[in-house]
């Protein structure tokens, strides 16, 4: 069962990038982000939406190998399908394709998410479609290229629907990430800049005697905090990291 997390955009932001609260919810539309940059995972795309997407686009869910993050409630008619009908009748799921991620695991999580939405919204598998179905765009690109066939993905959805879902675990604690020390403040500030620009996190430098540490804003739940640590280490921003209760 995929880990589910909500990071909803504000109502004010939603009204700017949707057709309003009139989604008929007849289809589940599967996309790929087409963003292969390292770090362009579900959390990064959720932060892009919550911080105000520079494009005239919006989607309900983003999913990677670790989690599925919801940006919009399903009643919002998001701008993702490329057609009026697709936007006003679809629940849109973006699968991350970042090069430092596990695409096959992201597909499994996407299938689990789609199965969950089908049950919640009473949508049949015949209405689970590709972005291409509405606009003709070559999306989801990797699935359409046969990396994993569409029929295989739909079978994954069917298999996920037959599995009894686990009871979700709620972790309401808040955590921060703190790095080990840097001897040069400029190095620490460059790490902060990456955390802000690439990952969209709140981050700042704290002085520790003659050295400097980087500390982030808060993450909800230990799983999100551990995922943040993994991203820092994958990007080689710090050799030592600590998870602290906020």
Residue pairs with C-beta under 8 A, 6 or more apart in sequence:
1 112
1 163
1 165
1 166
2 63
2 67
2 68
2 108
2 109
2 110
2 112
2 113
2 116
3 66
3 67
3 68
3 223
4 67
4 68
4 70
4 113
4 116
4 168
5 67
5 68
5 69
5 70
5 220
5 221
5 224
6 69
6 70
7 43
7 46
7 47
7 50
7 69
7 70
7 71
8 50
8 70
8 71
8 72
8 73
9 17
9 49
9 50
9 58
9 71
9 72
10 50
13 49
13 50
13 52
14 58
14 72
14 76
17 53
17 56
17 57
17 58
17 78
17 79
18 58
18 72
18 76
18 77
18 78
18 79
18 87
19 77
19 79
19 84
19 87
19 88
20 76
20 77
21 75
21 76
21 77
22 75
22 77
22 88
23 74
23 75
23 76
23 77
23 78
23 88
23 89
23 90
23 91
24 88
24 89
25 74
25 75
25 89
25 90
25 91
25 121
25 123
26 89
26 90
26 123
26 127
27 86
27 89
27 90
27 91
27 123
27 127
27 128
27 129
27 133
28 90
28 91
28 93
28 114
28 117
28 118
28 121
28 123
28 127
28 128
28 129
29 80
29 81
29 86
29 90
29 91
29 92
29 93
29 129
29 130
29 131
29 133
29 134
30 93
30 95
30 110
30 114
30 128
30 129
30 130
30 131
30 140
30 143
30 153
31 59
31 80
31 92
31 93
31 94
31 95
31 131
31 139
31 140
32 94
32 95
32 96
32 97
32 139
32 140
32 141
32 142
32 143
33 40
33 45
33 62
33 94
33 95
33 96
33 97
33 98
34 97
34 139
34 141
35 45
35 96
35 97
35 98
36 97
36 98
36 99
37 98
37 99
38 98
38 99
38 100
38 234
38 235
39 98
39 100
39 198
39 199
39 231
39 234
39 235
40 96
40 97
40 98
41 64
41 66
41 96
41 98
41 101
41 231
42 62
42 63
42 64
42 66
42 67
42 68
42 69
42 96
43 64
43 67
43 69
43 199
43 224
43 227
43 228
43 231
44 98
44 198
44 199
44 200
45 62
45 69
45 94
45 96
46 62
46 69
46 71
47 199
47 200
47 201
48 200
49 58
49 59
49 71
49 72
50 71
51 200
56 79
57 79
57 80
58 71
58 72
58 76
58 78
58 79
58 80
59 71
59 72
59 78
59 80
59 92
59 93
59 94
60 70
60 71
60 72
60 73
60 74
60 76
60 78
60 80
60 91
60 92
60 93
61 68
61 69
61 70
61 71
61 91
61 92
61 93
61 94
61 113
62 68
62 69
62 71
62 93
62 94
62 96
63 69
63 93
63 94
63 95
63 96
63 106
63 109
63 110
63 113
64 95
64 96
64 98
64 101
64 106
64 109
65 96
65 101
65 102
65 103
65 105
65 106
65 109
66 109
66 223
66 227
67 109
67 223
67 224
67 227
68 109
68 110
68 112
68 113
72 78
74 91
74 117
74 121
77 87
77 88
78 87
78 90
78 92
79 87
80 86
80 87
80 90
80 92
80 94
80 131
81 87
81 90
81 92
81 131
81 134
81 135
82 131
82 134
82 135
82 136
82 137
83 134
83 135
85 134
86 131
86 133
86 134
86 135
90 134
91 117
91 121
91 123
93 110
93 113
93 114
93 117
95 103
95 106
95 107
95 110
95 140
96 106
97 103
97 106
97 141
97 142
100 234
103 142
103 147
104 148
107 143
107 148
107 153
107 156
108 156
110 153
111 153
111 156
111 157
111 159
111 160
112 160
114 128
114 157
114 160
115 157
115 158
115 160
115 161
116 160
116 165
117 123
118 124
118 125
118 128
118 157
118 161
119 161
125 154
125 157
125 158
128 154
128 157
130 139
130 140
130 143
130 144
130 150
131 137
131 139
131 140
132 138
132 139
132 140
132 144
138 144
142 148
143 149
143 150
143 153
144 150
171 220
171 221
171 222
171 223
172 220
172 221
173 220
173 221
173 222
173 245
173 246
174 218
174 219
174 220
174 245
174 246
175 218
175 219
175 221
175 222
175 224
175 225
175 243
175 244
175 245
175 246
176 215
176 216
176 217
176 218
176 219
176 225
176 243
176 244
176 245
176 246
177 215
177 216
177 219
177 225
177 228
177 229
177 232
177 241
177 242
177 243
177 244
178 213
178 214
178 215
178 216
178 241
178 242
178 244
179 188
179 191
179 213
179 214
179 215
179 232
179 237
179 238
179 240
179 241
179 242
180 213
180 238
180 239
180 240
180 241
180 242
181 208
181 211
181 212
181 213
182 188
182 191
182 211
182 212
182 213
182 214
183 210
183 211
183 212
184 212
185 205
185 207
185 212
187 212
188 205
188 212
188 213
188 214
189 205
191 203
191 214
191 237
191 238
192 203
192 204
192 205
192 214
194 235
194 237
195 201
195 203
195 214
195 216
195 232
195 237
196 202
196 203
198 235
199 228
199 231
201 216
201 217
201 228
202 216
202 217
203 214
203 215
203 216
203 217
204 214
204 215
205 212
205 213
205 214
205 215
206 212
206 213
206 214
206 215
207 213
214 237
214 238
216 228
218 246
219 225
219 228
222 243
225 243
226 243
229 241
229 243
232 238
232 241
233 241
